């Protein structure tokens, strides 16, 4: 019973402490602030992830289908429930695990420059990070089975940091991918907390780290601002005629006004709407 309360509190730290406020109106969006140059260090971090994705040995077809179609069940139940294909996949990708861990320890990452990304930009690198996240989770399960709880915990935190790196200065799809990685870590950390060799002190320390890490996460407000800049660029670019036909122009404009009111209206209701994740693991 000693561990009961902390075990319940740990995953709640991931879900209950994420609240974002979406401004409905002014002071508005400053495209200049959003389009500030991306630091070279942040670009280099994204390149490390791309190298890890390129080096990644693919997962067997049956296991890959299970992972893609139902990622919340990936490795469910601990290392003893992983398939032989998943274990071989992890063994083949030890170098990728280390490369990914190194990238997650870096302070900054930007996958796509907000000043250049567009609706037609290829985001295969963002999609590829999903496999890196799953690989870290499987490795965490392996470490748990060996009693290496500190190392396993670092894998879960790495998954969260990977999500933050993907979402940083990104559009909505990148934000949602990053949030998905947070949820993935939250799905499996209770297994770490319930390990027979676990201690209440370690659980409480991990909960504090979760709160601190989640507080640093990129916000949905920032993603919405990047979407605004992308739409603004689309509507004023030479690609407009190629992407949006004349008959669809009016609906597009209506969508922009409805989706980004704080940037397109001078003054309105100053109320702000709080958002909370619907799932508390």
Backbone as JSON, one array per atom type, in Angstrom:
{
  "sequence": "XXXXXXXXXXXXXXXXXXXXXXXXXXXXXXXXXXXXXXXXXXXXXXXXXXXXXXXXXXXXXXXXXXXXXXXXXXXXXXXXXXXXXXXXXXXXXXXXXXXXXXXXXXXXXXXXXXXXXXXXXXXXXXXXXXXXXXXXXXXXXXXXXXXXXXXXXXXXXXXXXXXXXXXXXXXXXXXXXXXXXXXXXXXXXXXXXXXXXXXXXXXXXXXXXXXXXXXXXXXXXXXXXXXXXXXXXXXXXXXXXXXXXXXXXXXXXXXXXXXXXXXXXXXXXXXXXXXXXXXXX",
  "N": [[0.83, -1.22, 0.0], [2.14, 1.1, 0.37], [3.18, 2.15, -1.97], [0.97, 2.8, -3.41], [-0.45, 5.36, -3.56], [1.57, 7.17, -4.7], [1.98, 5.82, -7.17], [-0.44, 6.21, -8.49], [-0.37, 8.94, -8.66], [1.77, 9.62, -10.31], [1.32, 9.22, -13.27], [-0.74, 11.06, -13.45], [0.55, 13.41, -13.25], [1.48, 13.88, -15.79], [-0.81, 14.3, -17.33], [-2.68, 16.03, -15.96], [-1.42, 18.42, -15.53], [-1.19, 19.8, -17.85], [-2.27, 22.48, -19.38], [-3.59, 24.74, -21.59], [-3.93, 28.08, -22.76], [-5.86, 29.64, -25.12], [-5.67, 32.5, -26.85], [-8.41, 34.51, -27.77], [-8.5, 36.83, -29.22], [-6.98, 40.03, -29.73], [-3.67, 40.59, -28.25], [-2.9, 39.85, -30.79], [-1.15, 38.24, -33.57], [2.28, 38.23, -34.14], [3.92, 38.08, -36.97], [6.64, 38.54, -37.43], [7.9, 37.82, -35.05], [7.39, 35.09, -34.99], [8.78, 34.28, -37.2], [11.45, 34.46, -36.62], [14.96, 33.82, -37.05], [16.07, 30.41, -37.22], [18.04, 28.83, -34.8], [21.33, 27.5, -35.4], [22.06, 25.31, -33.86], [19.61, 24.13, -33.22], [18.75, 23.27, -35.71], [20.72, 21.4, -36.23], [20.14, 19.44, -34.33], [17.69, 18.4, -35.28], [18.67, 17.27, -37.6], [20.17, 15.18, -36.57], [18.15, 13.51, -35.62], [17.0, 12.88, -38.09], [19.06, 11.41, -39.2], [19.04, 9.22, -37.51], [16.56, 8.15, -38.15], [17.02, 7.45, -40.8], [18.91, 5.45, -40.44], [17.48, 3.5, -39.2], [16.52, 0.19, -38.81], [13.9, -1.57, -40.38], [10.81, -2.57, -38.81], [9.43, -5.86, -38.53], [6.83, -6.96, -40.78], [4.28, -7.87, -39.68], [4.45, -7.15, -36.98], [4.93, -4.45, -37.31], [2.54, -3.58, -38.42], [0.85, -3.96, -36.25], [1.92, -2.12, -34.48], [1.52, 0.36, -35.81], [-1.25, 0.45, -36.27], [-2.32, 0.23, -33.74], [-1.0, 1.79, -31.57], [-1.05, 2.22, -28.86], [-1.07, -0.23, -27.68], [1.38, -1.21, -28.01], [3.95, -3.27, -27.08], [2.52, -3.88, -24.78], [1.96, -4.69, -21.4], [4.5, -5.3, -20.58], [7.97, -6.47, -20.94], [7.78, -9.22, -21.32], [5.6, -9.51, -22.92], [6.25, -8.57, -25.37], [6.87, -9.2, -28.84], [8.82, -11.66, -30.69], [9.72, -10.51, -33.0], [9.74, -7.8, -32.33], [11.71, -7.76, -30.37], [13.97, -8.54, -31.82], [14.03, -6.41, -33.55], [14.65, -4.3, -31.82], [17.22, -5.13, -31.02], [18.65, -4.92, -33.41], [18.75, -2.23, -33.7], [20.35, -0.87, -31.84], [22.26, 1.13, -32.1], [20.73, 3.18, -33.17], [19.04, 3.74, -31.04], [20.86, 4.87, -29.2], [21.71, 7.08, -30.66], [19.33, 8.51, -30.87], [18.74, 8.99, -28.17], [20.87, 10.68, -27.56], [20.2, 12.9, -29.13], [17.82, 13.73, -27.89], [18.77, 14.79, -25.56], [19.79, 17.21, -26.2], [19.44, 20.79, -26.1], [17.8, 22.26, -27.88], [15.62, 22.14, -30.75], [14.45, 22.27, -34.06], [12.42, 21.17, -36.52], [11.3, 22.1, -38.91], [11.64, 25.16, -40.45], [9.64, 27.85, -39.56], [9.48, 29.98, -41.28], [9.74, 28.92, -43.77], [8.3, 26.56, -44.08], [5.44, 25.01, -45.57], [2.08, 24.2, -46.68], [2.48, 22.2, -48.47], [4.84, 21.04, -47.8], [7.09, 18.35, -47.34], [6.71, 16.09, -44.78], [7.9, 13.74, -43.91], [9.97, 13.23, -42.16], [8.99, 14.03, -39.67], [6.92, 12.16, -39.38], [8.5, 9.88, -39.27], [9.65, 10.0, -36.76], [7.92, 8.72, -35.07], [8.55, 6.01, -35.02], [10.98, 6.09, -33.76], [10.19, 6.88, -31.2], [8.63, 4.65, -30.42], [10.6, 2.73, -30.41], [12.19, 3.55, -28.26], [10.39, 3.12, -26.17], [10.08, 0.32, -26.2], [12.68, -0.38, -25.54], [12.77, 0.66, -22.98], [11.0, -1.09, -21.71], [12.51, -3.43, -21.88], [14.68, -2.79, -20.21], [13.34, -2.47, -17.78], [12.64, -5.13, -17.31], [15.07, -6.13, -16.65], [15.57, -4.97, -14.28], [16.71, -2.48, -14.31], [15.82, 0.26, -13.46], [16.29, 3.04, -13.32], [17.56, 3.63, -15.75], [15.52, 2.83, -17.48], [13.56, 4.71, -16.86], [14.75, 7.01, -17.88], [14.46, 6.54, -20.58], [11.7, 6.88, -20.94], [11.42, 9.58, -20.3], [12.95, 10.57, -22.35], [11.32, 10.02, -24.53], [9.28, 11.88, -24.09], [10.74, 14.28, -24.29], [11.54, 14.06, -26.94], [9.05, 14.37, -28.17], [8.57, 17.06, -27.52], [10.62, 18.27, -28.95], [9.85, 17.66, -31.57], [7.47, 19.13, -31.73], [8.26, 21.76, -31.32], [8.16, 25.04, -32.45], [6.6, 24.27, -34.56], [3.92, 23.42, -36.89], [0.38, 22.56, -36.55], [0.18, 19.73, -36.97], [2.67, 18.84, -36.14], [2.61, 19.6, -33.46], [0.52, 17.95, -32.52], [1.64, 15.44, -32.96], [3.78, 15.53, -31.18], [2.36, 15.76, -28.74], [1.19, 13.27, -28.8], [3.39, 11.65, -28.25], [3.93, 12.34, -25.62], [1.63, 11.27, -24.44], [2.08, 8.61, -25.02], [4.3, 7.98, -23.42], [3.1, 8.43, -20.93], [1.31, 6.35, -20.95], [2.82, 4.08, -20.44], [4.52, 4.53, -18.26], [3.27, 3.96, -15.74], [3.68, 1.18, -15.52], [6.41, 1.06, -15.05], [6.42, 2.37, -12.56], [5.07, 0.55, -11.0], [6.75, -1.57, -10.69], [8.25, -4.39, -9.07], [10.61, -3.87, -7.7], [10.54, -1.23, -7.19], [10.57, 2.02, -5.57], [8.98, 4.27, -3.25], [10.18, 6.76, -2.99], [11.61, 7.11, -5.39], [9.51, 7.2, -7.19], [8.15, 9.52, -6.42], [10.13, 11.4, -6.93], [10.33, 11.11, -9.69], [7.8, 11.99, -10.43], [7.98, 14.71, -9.84], [9.88, 15.46, -11.73], [8.44, 14.95, -14.06], [6.43, 16.9, -13.93], [7.98, 19.24, -14.15], [9.12, 18.89, -16.68], [6.91, 18.73, -18.41], [5.88, 21.26, -18.09], [7.49, 22.76, -19.68], [6.72, 22.31, -22.23], [6.03, 22.85, -25.75], [3.33, 24.97, -26.86], [-0.15, 24.71, -27.87], [-1.07, 27.12, -28.74], [1.17, 28.34, -29.9], [1.51, 26.62, -32.06], [-0.83, 27.18, -33.48], [-0.31, 29.79, -34.25], [1.79, 29.42, -36.02], [0.4, 28.05, -37.98], [-1.22, 30.13, -38.83], [0.67, 31.86, -40.0], [1.5, 30.21, -42.09], [-0.88, 29.99, -43.58], [-1.24, 32.65, -44.22], [0.99, 33.06, -45.85], [0.34, 31.32, -47.92], [-1.99, 32.5, -49.0], [-0.96, 34.76, -50.1], [0.87, 34.04, -51.95], [2.57, 32.92, -54.95], [1.87, 30.38, -55.38], [-0.74, 30.09, -54.87], [-2.79, 29.9, -56.85], [-2.25, 27.37, -57.76], [-2.85, 25.74, -55.65], [-5.32, 26.43, -54.47], [-8.39, 26.67, -55.98], [-10.3, 29.15, -57.86], [-13.02, 28.98, -57.26], [-12.99, 27.91, -54.75], [-11.83, 29.78, -53.18], [-13.25, 31.69, -51.61], [-14.46, 30.07, -49.49], [-12.07, 29.28, -48.26], [-11.03, 31.69, -47.31], [-13.03, 32.35, -45.47], [-12.61, 30.3, -43.67], [-10.07, 30.97, -42.71], [-10.57, 33.4, -41.37], [-12.32, 32.48, -39.4], [-10.74, 30.62, -38.04], [-8.47, 31.96, -37.15], [-9.08, 34.31, -35.49], [-7.95, 36.15, -33.65], [-5.89, 37.26, -34.99], [-6.91, 38.56, -37.13], [-8.86, 40.31, -36.46], [-9.43, 43.44, -34.96], [-10.39, 44.14, -32.34], [-12.12, 42.4, -29.79], [-14.07, 40.06, -27.86], [-12.32, 39.65, -24.92], [-12.02, 37.27, -23.56], [-10.47, 34.19, -22.59], [-9.93, 30.85, -23.58], [-9.65, 27.9, -21.81], [-7.83, 24.87, -22.26], [-7.89, 21.41, -21.76], [-6.36, 18.18, -21.69], [-8.37, 15.41, -22.61], [-8.0, 12.93, -21.63], [-7.04, 11.27, -18.75], [-4.48, 9.49, -17.67]],
  "CA": [[0.0, 0.0, 0.0], [3.02, 2.26, 0.44], [3.39, 2.72, -3.3], [-0.31, 3.01, -4.08], [-0.74, 6.76, -3.86], [2.5, 7.72, -5.69], [1.76, 5.21, -8.48], [-1.57, 6.89, -9.11], [-0.07, 10.36, -8.86], [2.77, 9.82, -11.35], [0.77, 9.53, -14.59], [-1.58, 12.25, -13.41], [1.41, 14.56, -13.46], [1.6, 14.12, -17.23], [-2.06, 14.75, -17.93], [-3.44, 17.08, -15.28], [-0.69, 19.68, -15.46], [-1.09, 20.39, -19.18], [-3.4, 23.36, -19.67], [-3.19, 25.8, -22.5], [-4.91, 29.14, -22.98], [-5.86, 30.09, -26.5], [-6.25, 33.85, -26.91], [-9.44, 34.63, -28.8], [-8.35, 38.03, -30.04], [-5.76, 40.79, -29.61], [-2.93, 41.55, -29.06], [-2.68, 39.38, -32.15], [0.03, 37.46, -33.92], [3.37, 38.98, -34.76], [4.66, 37.19, -37.87], [8.07, 38.75, -37.29], [8.37, 37.02, -33.91], [7.31, 33.68, -35.37], [9.72, 34.03, -38.28], [12.83, 34.67, -36.2], [15.86, 32.78, -37.58], [16.22, 29.19, -36.43], [19.44, 28.65, -34.42], [22.02, 26.38, -36.05], [22.03, 24.17, -32.95], [18.3, 23.49, -33.34], [18.75, 22.58, -37.0], [21.61, 20.25, -36.09], [19.42, 18.41, -33.57], [16.75, 17.76, -36.2], [19.46, 16.45, -38.53], [20.53, 13.94, -35.86], [16.96, 12.65, -35.67], [16.85, 12.39, -39.46], [20.06, 10.37, -39.39], [18.55, 8.05, -36.78], [15.46, 7.58, -38.95], [17.62, 6.84, -41.99], [19.64, 4.24, -40.03], [16.55, 2.58, -38.53], [16.12, -1.06, -39.46], [12.44, -1.65, -40.28], [10.17, -3.59, -37.99], [8.76, -6.87, -39.33], [5.53, -6.5, -41.3], [3.15, -8.12, -38.78], [4.63, -6.33, -35.79], [4.8, -3.05, -37.71], [1.11, -3.29, -38.58], [0.28, -3.84, -34.91], [2.37, -0.87, -33.89], [0.93, 1.51, -36.48], [-2.71, 0.45, -36.13], [-2.75, 0.3, -32.35], [0.26, 2.07, -30.91], [-1.19, 2.2, -27.41], [-0.87, -1.6, -27.19], [2.73, -1.61, -28.39], [4.69, -3.74, -25.91], [1.64, -3.83, -23.63], [2.11, -5.74, -20.41], [5.89, -5.51, -20.19], [8.88, -7.11, -21.89], [7.33, -10.59, -21.59], [4.52, -9.49, -23.91], [6.77, -8.15, -26.67], [7.04, -10.32, -29.77], [10.2, -11.92, -31.1], [10.06, -9.51, -34.02], [10.04, -6.54, -31.64], [12.99, -7.9, -29.69], [14.99, -8.51, -32.86], [14.04, -5.02, -34.05], [15.41, -3.51, -30.86], [18.62, -5.56, -31.06], [19.25, -4.41, -34.64], [18.74, -0.77, -33.7], [20.99, -0.33, -30.65], [22.89, 2.39, -32.47], [19.67, 4.18, -33.35], [18.6, 4.12, -29.69], [21.85, 5.78, -28.62], [21.68, 8.32, -31.44], [18.1, 9.22, -30.5], [18.91, 9.47, -26.8], [21.76, 11.83, -27.61], [19.46, 14.04, -29.68], [16.83, 14.21, -26.92], [19.46, 15.52, -24.49], [20.17, 18.53, -26.69], [18.46, 21.75, -25.59], [16.9, 22.89, -28.86], [15.39, 21.42, -32.0], [13.39, 22.74, -34.96], [12.41, 20.31, -37.7], [10.99, 22.87, -40.12], [11.65, 26.6, -40.24], [8.31, 28.45, -39.81], [9.58, 30.93, -42.39], [9.82, 28.21, -45.03], [7.35, 25.45, -44.17], [4.18, 25.3, -46.25], [1.16, 23.07, -46.63], [2.96, 21.16, -49.37], [6.14, 20.58, -47.33], [7.18, 16.93, -47.0], [6.93, 15.91, -43.34], [8.23, 12.35, -43.63], [10.84, 13.16, -40.99], [8.13, 14.09, -38.5], [6.26, 10.86, -39.27], [9.5, 8.89, -38.9], [9.97, 10.04, -35.33], [7.05, 7.8, -34.34], [9.26, 4.75, -34.82], [12.0, 6.33, -32.72], [9.5, 6.88, -29.91], [8.26, 3.28, -30.09], [11.83, 2.02, -30.11], [12.58, 3.91, -26.89], [9.46, 2.47, -25.24], [10.43, -1.1, -26.15], [13.93, -0.47, -24.79], [12.42, 0.88, -21.57], [10.44, -2.35, -21.22], [13.63, -4.36, -21.7], [15.44, -2.37, -19.02], [12.51, -2.8, -16.62], [12.72, -6.57, -17.08], [16.4, -6.4, -16.08], [15.66, -4.26, -13.02], [17.42, -1.21, -14.5], [14.7, 1.19, -13.45], [16.73, 4.4, -13.61], [17.77, 3.71, -17.2], [14.21, 2.75, -18.12], [12.89, 6.0, -16.67], [15.34, 7.96, -18.81], [13.86, 6.3, -21.9], [10.38, 7.51, -20.97], [11.62, 11.03, -20.37], [13.45, 10.85, -23.7], [10.15, 10.04, -25.41], [8.61, 13.17, -23.89], [11.58, 15.34, -24.88], [11.42, 13.9, -28.39], [7.79, 15.01, -28.54], [8.74, 18.51, -27.44], [11.46, 18.67, -30.07], [9.03, 17.6, -32.79], [6.44, 20.17, -31.7], [8.83, 23.1, -31.17], [8.03, 25.96, -33.59], [5.96, 23.53, -35.65], [2.49, 23.6, -37.14], [-0.51, 21.74, -35.72], [0.48, 18.31, -37.08], [3.82, 18.57, -35.3], [2.16, 19.7, -32.08], [-0.26, 16.76, -32.18], [2.58, 14.32, -32.89], [4.48, 15.66, -29.9], [1.42, 15.4, -27.66], [1.04, 11.82, -28.84], [4.53, 11.03, -27.58], [3.68, 12.52, -24.18], [0.62, 10.28, -24.04], [2.7, 7.29, -25.1], [5.08, 7.81, -22.19], [2.16, 8.32, -19.82], [0.66, 5.04, -21.03], [3.68, 3.0, -19.98], [5.22, 4.82, -17.01], [2.72, 3.24, -14.57], [4.33, -0.12, -15.41], [7.69, 1.34, -14.37], [6.13, 2.73, -11.17], [4.54, -0.62, -10.29], [7.75, -2.65, -10.66], [8.41, -4.96, -7.73], [11.79, -3.3, -7.05], [10.36, 0.22, -7.17], [10.47, 2.65, -4.26], [8.13, 5.46, -3.24], [11.02, 7.95, -3.19], [11.89, 7.25, -6.82], [8.27, 7.57, -7.86], [7.89, 10.92, -6.12], [11.13, 12.19, -7.66], [9.94, 11.07, -11.1], [6.62, 12.84, -10.59], [8.46, 16.1, -9.88], [10.51, 15.67, -13.04], [7.37, 15.0, -15.06], [5.79, 18.23, -13.86], [8.91, 20.23, -14.67], [9.3, 18.67, -18.11], [5.67, 19.06, -19.11], [5.7, 22.71, -18.03], [8.32, 23.36, -20.72], [6.25, 21.83, -23.53], [5.47, 23.82, -26.7], [1.89, 25.08, -26.67], [-1.02, 24.69, -29.03], [-1.14, 28.51, -29.2], [2.29, 28.55, -30.81], [1.22, 25.89, -33.29], [-1.86, 27.92, -34.2], [0.32, 30.96, -34.85], [2.52, 28.95, -37.19], [-0.63, 27.79, -38.99], [-1.63, 31.43, -39.37], [1.72, 32.33, -40.91], [1.44, 29.36, -43.28], [-2.04, 30.39, -44.37], [-0.95, 34.0, -44.72], [1.91, 32.9, -46.97], [-0.4, 30.68, -49.0], [-2.93, 33.42, -49.62], [-0.26, 35.85, -50.77], [1.97, 33.47, -52.72], [2.36, 32.55, -56.35], [1.36, 29.01, -55.4], [-2.15, 30.13, -54.53], [-3.61, 29.39, -57.95], [-2.01, 25.95, -57.92], [-3.35, 25.01, -54.49], [-6.73, 26.76, -54.22], [-9.07, 27.16, -57.18], [-11.06, 30.37, -57.64], [-14.31, 28.68, -56.65], [-12.78, 27.55, -53.35], [-11.13, 30.85, -52.5], [-14.1, 32.28, -50.58], [-14.49, 29.21, -48.3], [-10.77, 29.3, -47.61], [-10.94, 32.95, -46.58], [-13.92, 32.22, -44.32], [-11.93, 29.43, -42.72], [-8.99, 31.72, -42.08], [-11.16, 34.35, -40.43], [-12.89, 31.74, -38.27], [-9.72, 29.89, -37.29], [-7.46, 32.84, -36.6], [-9.73, 35.59, -35.26], [-7.17, 37.12, -32.91], [-4.94, 37.9, -35.89], [-7.6, 39.23, -38.23], [-9.81, 41.3, -35.94], [-8.75, 44.4, -34.09], [-10.83, 44.05, -30.95], [-13.29, 41.54, -29.58], [-14.18, 39.54, -26.51], [-10.98, 39.29, -24.45], [-12.01, 36.03, -22.8], [-9.55, 33.18, -23.06], [-10.5, 29.53, -23.38], [-8.67, 26.92, -21.31], [-7.93, 23.54, -22.86], [-7.28, 20.35, -20.97], [-6.47, 16.88, -22.36], [-9.56, 14.7, -22.16], [-7.65, 11.62, -21.06], [-6.15, 11.23, -17.6], [-4.04, 8.1, -17.59]],
  "C": [[0.86, 1.26, 0.0], [3.14, 2.96, -0.91], [2.1, 3.12, -3.98], [-0.56, 4.43, -4.5], [0.24, 7.35, -4.87], [2.3, 7.13, -7.07], [0.63, 5.89, -9.21], [-1.22, 8.32, -9.46], [0.87, 10.59, -10.02], [2.18, 10.1, -12.72], [-0.1, 10.76, -14.59], [-0.75, 13.5, -13.61], [1.59, 14.89, -14.92], [0.35, 14.77, -17.78], [-2.65, 16.0, -17.29], [-2.73, 18.42, -15.26], [-0.44, 20.28, -16.83], [-2.35, 21.18, -19.44], [-2.9, 24.51, -20.51], [-4.3, 26.81, -22.61], [-4.77, 29.65, -24.4], [-6.47, 31.48, -26.55], [-7.23, 33.97, -28.05], [-9.19, 35.8, -29.72], [-6.97, 38.67, -29.86], [-4.98, 40.36, -28.35], [-2.57, 41.06, -30.45], [-1.38, 38.64, -32.33], [1.06, 38.37, -34.57], [4.15, 38.03, -35.66], [6.17, 37.33, -37.72], [8.65, 37.9, -36.15], [8.4, 35.53, -34.27], [8.41, 33.32, -36.36], [11.16, 34.35, -37.9], [13.72, 33.53, -36.7], [15.99, 31.59, -36.63], [17.7, 29.01, -36.08], [20.05, 27.41, -35.08], [21.99, 25.13, -35.18], [20.71, 23.41, -33.05], [18.19, 22.72, -34.65], [19.59, 21.31, -36.92], [20.93, 19.11, -35.34], [18.44, 17.66, -34.47], [17.48, 16.86, -37.18], [19.9, 15.14, -37.87], [19.35, 12.98, -35.87], [16.78, 12.07, -37.08], [17.85, 11.28, -39.75], [19.62, 9.08, -38.69], [17.43, 7.36, -37.57], [16.01, 6.86, -40.17], [18.32, 5.53, -41.64], [18.71, 3.16, -39.47], [16.25, 1.36, -39.38], [14.62, -1.22, -39.29], [11.96, -2.78, -39.39], [9.45, -4.57, -38.9], [7.33, -6.49, -39.65], [4.39, -6.71, -40.32], [3.24, -7.26, -37.53], [4.45, -4.85, -36.12], [3.34, -2.67, -37.85], [0.45, -3.12, -37.21], [0.68, -2.51, -34.28], [1.69, 0.34, -34.49], [-0.57, 1.58, -36.21], [-3.16, 0.63, -34.68], [-1.53, 0.58, -31.47], [0.15, 2.05, -29.39], [-1.01, 0.81, -26.83], [0.54, -2.08, -27.48], [3.53, -2.0, -27.14], [3.84, -3.82, -24.65], [1.91, -5.01, -22.69], [3.55, -6.01, -20.01], [6.68, -6.27, -21.24], [8.42, -8.52, -22.25], [6.23, -10.64, -22.64], [5.01, -9.0, -25.28], [6.99, -9.38, -27.55], [8.52, -10.51, -30.09], [10.66, -10.9, -32.13], [10.44, -8.18, -33.38], [11.4, -6.6, -30.95], [14.15, -7.88, -30.68], [15.15, -7.09, -33.42], [14.87, -4.13, -33.12], [16.9, -3.85, -30.93], [19.34, -4.99, -32.28], [19.45, -2.89, -34.6], [19.36, -0.17, -32.44], [21.64, 1.02, -30.94], [21.9, 3.51, -32.64], [19.15, 4.66, -31.99], [19.56, 5.15, -29.1], [21.86, 7.11, -29.35], [20.47, 9.17, -31.04], [18.21, 9.78, -29.09], [19.8, 10.71, -26.77], [21.05, 13.07, -28.12], [18.48, 14.6, -28.66], [17.48, 14.99, -25.79], [19.87, 16.93, -24.92], [19.07, 19.54, -26.34], [17.46, 22.27, -26.6], [16.78, 22.05, -30.11], [14.27, 22.11, -32.77], [13.47, 21.9, -36.23], [12.2, 21.12, -38.98], [10.87, 24.35, -39.77], [10.27, 27.18, -40.54], [8.32, 29.43, -40.97], [9.6, 30.27, -43.75], [8.78, 27.11, -45.18], [6.04, 25.9, -44.8], [3.31, 24.06, -46.22], [1.6, 21.93, -47.54], [4.34, 20.64, -48.96], [6.08, 19.1, -46.94], [7.54, 16.8, -45.52], [7.23, 14.45, -42.99], [9.13, 12.22, -42.41], [10.03, 13.21, -39.7], [7.42, 12.75, -38.3], [7.25, 9.78, -38.82], [9.85, 8.88, -37.43], [9.07, 9.11, -34.52], [7.77, 6.49, -34.04], [10.38, 4.91, -33.8], [11.37, 6.29, -31.34], [9.14, 5.46, -29.49], [9.5, 2.47, -29.71], [12.29, 2.31, -28.68], [11.68, 3.23, -25.86], [9.8, 0.98, -25.1], [11.73, -1.28, -25.35], [13.68, -0.24, -23.29], [11.84, -0.4, -20.96], [11.54, -3.38, -20.98], [14.39, -4.04, -20.42], [14.66, -2.66, -17.74], [12.63, -4.28, -16.28], [14.05, -6.96, -16.45], [16.59, -5.7, -14.73], [16.4, -2.94, -13.11], [16.4, -0.08, -14.59], [15.11, 2.63, -13.76], [16.92, 4.6, -15.11], [16.45, 3.66, -17.95], [13.48, 4.08, -18.03], [13.44, 7.03, -17.65], [14.8, 7.77, -20.22], [12.49, 6.97, -22.0], [10.5, 9.03, -21.07], [12.14, 11.44, -21.75], [12.31, 10.89, -24.71], [9.42, 11.38, -25.31], [9.42, 14.3, -24.52], [11.58, 15.27, -26.39], [10.14, 14.57, -28.89], [7.89, 16.52, -28.52], [9.59, 19.03, -28.59], [10.68, 18.67, -31.38], [8.06, 18.78, -32.86], [7.02, 21.58, -31.75], [8.81, 23.89, -32.48], [7.41, 25.28, -34.81], [4.49, 23.86, -35.78], [1.7, 22.57, -36.33], [-0.16, 20.26, -35.79], [1.69, 17.94, -36.24], [3.46, 18.65, -33.82], [1.41, 18.43, -31.66], [0.63, 15.52, -32.1], [3.33, 14.35, -31.56], [3.61, 15.31, -28.71], [1.21, 13.9, -27.62], [2.18, 11.11, -28.14], [4.43, 11.21, -26.07], [2.7, 11.46, -23.69], [1.19, 8.87, -24.06], [3.52, 7.01, -23.85], [4.17, 7.63, -20.98], [1.48, 6.97, -19.78], [1.5, 3.97, -20.34], [4.42, 3.28, -18.67], [4.59, 4.17, -15.77], [3.3, 1.85, -14.41], [5.68, -0.01, -14.72], [7.44, 1.59, -12.88], [5.69, 1.52, -10.35], [5.54, -1.77, -10.21], [8.0, -3.11, -9.23], [9.62, -4.39, -6.97], [11.7, -1.78, -6.91], [10.28, 0.73, -5.74], [9.62, 3.91, -4.36], [8.95, 6.72, -3.5], [11.31, 8.18, -4.67], [10.65, 7.7, -7.59], [7.98, 9.06, -7.65], [8.88, 11.83, -6.84], [10.79, 12.24, -9.15], [8.73, 11.97, -11.36], [7.03, 14.31, -10.68], [9.11, 16.41, -11.21], [9.48, 15.76, -14.15], [6.74, 16.38, -15.09], [6.69, 19.3, -14.47], [9.05, 20.11, -16.18], [8.08, 19.09, -18.9], [5.44, 20.57, -19.13], [6.48, 23.42, -19.13], [7.82, 23.03, -22.13], [5.79, 22.97, -24.44], [3.95, 23.82, -26.61], [1.13, 25.05, -27.98], [-1.21, 26.11, -29.58], [-0.04, 28.79, -30.21], [2.06, 27.83, -32.14], [0.17, 26.62, -34.13], [-1.28, 29.15, -34.89], [1.13, 30.58, -36.09], [1.54, 28.64, -38.33], [-1.1, 29.1, -39.64], [-0.61, 31.95, -40.37], [1.72, 31.52, -42.2], [0.28, 29.75, -44.18], [-1.83, 31.77, -44.98], [-0.02, 33.93, -45.94], [1.21, 32.29, -48.17], [-1.27, 31.68, -49.75], [-2.24, 34.56, -50.38], [0.84, 35.34, -51.7], [1.56, 33.15, -54.15], [1.81, 31.14, -56.48], [-0.16, 28.97, -55.18], [-3.01, 29.5, -55.61], [-3.43, 27.89, -58.14], [-2.68, 25.14, -56.81], [-4.84, 25.22, -54.27], [-7.35, 27.32, -55.49], [-9.91, 28.38, -56.83], [-12.38, 30.09, -56.93], [-14.19, 28.32, -55.17], [-12.14, 28.67, -52.54], [-11.96, 31.44, -51.35], [-14.21, 31.39, -49.34], [-13.17, 29.2, -47.54], [-10.64, 30.56, -46.76], [-11.82, 32.93, -45.33], [-13.27, 31.37, -43.24], [-10.81, 30.14, -41.99], [-9.53, 32.67, -41.02], [-11.69, 33.63, -39.19], [-11.84, 31.1, -37.4], [-8.73, 30.8, -36.59], [-8.03, 34.22, -36.27], [-8.87, 36.61, -34.54], [-6.17, 37.85, -33.82], [-5.63, 38.77, -36.93], [-8.64, 40.23, -37.77], [-9.09, 42.18, -34.94], [-9.11, 44.24, -32.63], [-12.05, 43.14, -30.87], [-13.27, 41.08, -28.14], [-12.82, 39.08, -26.01], [-10.92, 37.99, -23.67], [-11.06, 35.01, -23.43], [-10.11, 31.81, -22.68], [-9.43, 28.56, -22.93], [-8.92, 25.57, -21.96], [-7.23, 22.54, -21.97], [-7.39, 19.04, -21.75], [-7.64, 16.1, -21.77], [-9.23, 13.41, -21.43], [-6.7, 11.8, -19.89], [-5.73, 9.79, -17.39], [-3.83, 7.72, -16.12]]
}
